[in-house]
Amino acid sequence: MKRSLKLDDQLCFSVYAAAHAFTRFYKPLLEPLGLTYPQYLVLLTLWEQEGLPLKAIGDRLGLDSGTLTPLLRRMETAGLVTRERDSADERLVRVHLTPRARRLRTRAEEFPGKVGSASQCSATELTALRKLLFGLREDLDAA
């Protein structure tokens, strides 16, 4: 069976377009906090677990150190994180939140509700969609 090469028939384009829509949606939410979308993703990761090694953050977000290191450097300059060598293993760089970054969490707590409202999806639909997308990512990474 021949597959269509029409752009609108491509799953990859649907995911790509949705990712850009999320970035555009979040921009006005994040600007008052002085954050970019990738910085917000780093903060989400660290709000879950403080003091993660750089590699663990990269693995969680799917970013290599060449992308993550400059991002963290900008966040450190902005007073959001500190990077410190692990005392037990000097090869590890651990990333810690600053008090400023911890305070931003309270302001960000409204964001998921805003996404839910804007998407016009039920909580059940959003949960199912998340599971499907994570499964898709795992399958593609394994292929």
N, C-alpha and C positions, 0 to 999 in steps of 0.2 A: 504494500500500500504506500503510495506516494504521500509524503507529508507536505503540508503547505509551507511556503516560505513567505507568506504575507506577514508583515510586521505585527499586526494585531492578533495573529494566531500564535505568536511566540510567547511561551511562558516566561522566558528570560526577560522579554520586554515588559511584561506585566509587573514582574518583581522589581525591575529597574525603575520603572515609572512610579510605582508605589513608594519605593525608597526615596526618590526625589520629592515626592509629595509630602512624605514625613518630614524631610529636612526643611521644606518650605513652611510646613505647618508649625514646626517647633521654633523657627527663627524668631518670630515676634514674642514667643514665650521666654526664650533664652536671652534675648538682647538686654532686657532690664537687669538680668543677673550677670551680664558681662561674659556669657558663655557661648561657645560654638557647640554645634551638635556633637562632634567627636569628644569635646571636653565633657559634655553632659554624660555621654556614655561611660567615660572613665569614672566620673563621680558616681554614677549608678553602681558601677562595679565596686568601688571603694566604700560606698554607703552600705553595701551588703557585707563586705569584709575588709576591714581596715588593715593596712600594713602588708598588702600583698606584694610578692616579688614582681618586678617588671614583667618577667616572662609569663607569669600567671595572668596578669592583666591582658597581655598580648594574646594569649591563648583564648581567653574568655571572649575578647572582642574580635578575634580573627585578624589581628594586626601584627606585622613583623616589627622587630626592634628599630629598623630604619624609619618606620612611620611613627611608632609610639614614642621613641626617645625625644624627637623634636616637639611633639605634642606635650609631653610631660615637662619639658624644659620651659615651654611657654606657660604652662599651668603653674609651674614653680615661680616663674617671674611675676605672674599675676597674683601670687599669694594664696593659691588654692591647695597646693601639695608640697611636700618635702620629699626628697629622695635621699635615702641613707643606705650605706653598706650594712649588710647583716653582720652583727658582731660574731656570730658562730660560723658564718661562711662568707668571707669577703667577696666571693664571686657574685653573690646575690645582692641586687639593689632592691630595697623595699620602698614602697610608696605609701606615704601617710598623708591623711587629710589635715589641713590647717583648721583652726576654729572657724575661720570665714567659710570654708567649704562645708563644714558641718552645719552652719546656720543656713546655708542655701538649701539644704534638704527640706526644711519646713516649707519654703516657698515653692519647691518643686513638687510637693505632694499633691497639688491640684492638677498636675499635668495629665496623669492617666485618665482622670475623669473627663478632661477636655477632649482627649483623643477619642474616648468612648462616645461622647456626645457627637463629635464631628463625624465619626465613622458611620453613625446610624446603624451600628451593629449591636446586638445584645451581648451581654457578658459571656454567654455560652458560645456565641458565634466567634467572638474575639479569642476565647480560649482555644477553640477548635482550630481557628486559623493559625494561631501561634504554634500549636502542636504540629500542624501540617508543614509550616515553614521550617521549623527546627528539624523535622524529619527529612524534608527535602535537602536542607543544608548537609545533614549527616550523610545522606545517600550520595550526594554529589561529591562530598569530600572523600568518601570511601571509593568512589569510582575511578 
